[in-house]
Amino acid sequence: MAAVGDLAGRFQDEVTCSVCLEYFTDPVSIECGHNFCRACISWCWGESEPNFPCPQCREPAQQRHLRPNRQLGNLVELVKGLSGQAVPGPQGGRVCERHQEPLKLFCEEDQTPICVICRESRVHRAHTVVPIEEAAQEYREQILSHLQRVREEREELQGLKSAWDKESERLLRQTAVERQLVVSQCEQLHQFVAEQERLLLARLGELEEEIGRRREENAAHLCEEISRLSALITELEGKRQQPAPELLQGVRSAVNSGEKTWSPHPATESPELEKRIWDFPRENSLQGAVTGFLERLAAETGEGRGQGPAAAGTCSPVWSSPWVGG
């Protein structure tokens, strides 16, 4: 009899759903290979689970595929057809391994199903015991309550994720607009600085040409004067070396020519050119020109943004330049 009971217990395990603890009804298999009643696994997974864990091994299933297990369904029918003494009916559930009696009761303290014989034993006599279906229904309700709460939390998080995805897309679009604006502003600034460089270098070139022209004019005049004075020196030195009779002939003319050699000479300094050089940075301020350009660019950009997201109350970053404000 013990061998028959063990065999009956094994059959019972093979044809019993681990969720409802009853014979399989319309058994189906999931990806991990475990079997459940179609209604039981559908109840466990709910209607909107993002992934589908196995109630028995907790391995997640990638897709909600339920494969009918006809062989297991046939085995259930065969077990049902066996002798009632060998295998208890569906209402009895699993059998007690020790007493081979149906597990009809549930011990609250030990949290385990027991049979009526176990209930009278010394181990469970003082414990709180309820019918197994009553205990299962109570825990099903608790699980359902937790399940509803968890689903609500998940829906709230999904809503937050969706809202953040939309906000991220909006911010990324705004960032792309700002990126294009920065590139455009920098291109305009480069062009403006290049034009200012050309103008300022041209003005400096004009000033350099003026300095060179005056240097050549003054050098030519000074060379002419130096040559004339060198000739006069030679003449006066020769006159001075002559004997007295010859020296006195025409000496007044020689003396007069020596007295009249002075003429105004070009100054080595040029205050007017020096002033123009010193005034150049103030009159041709690159920093001032760039600052004015950036102010105009900022004003134009502000007008353009007034028609975009900024007008709707969104915040737009303010682009600044190290030239602005000194």
Beta strands, then each sheet from edge to edge (+ up, - down):
strand 1: 27-29
strand 2: 35-37
strand 3: 52-53
strand 4: 60-61
strand 5: 67-68
strand 6: 105-107
strand 7: 112-114
strand 8: 129-131
sheet 1: 2+ 1- 5+
sheet 2: 3+ 4-
sheet 3: 7+ 6- 8+
end
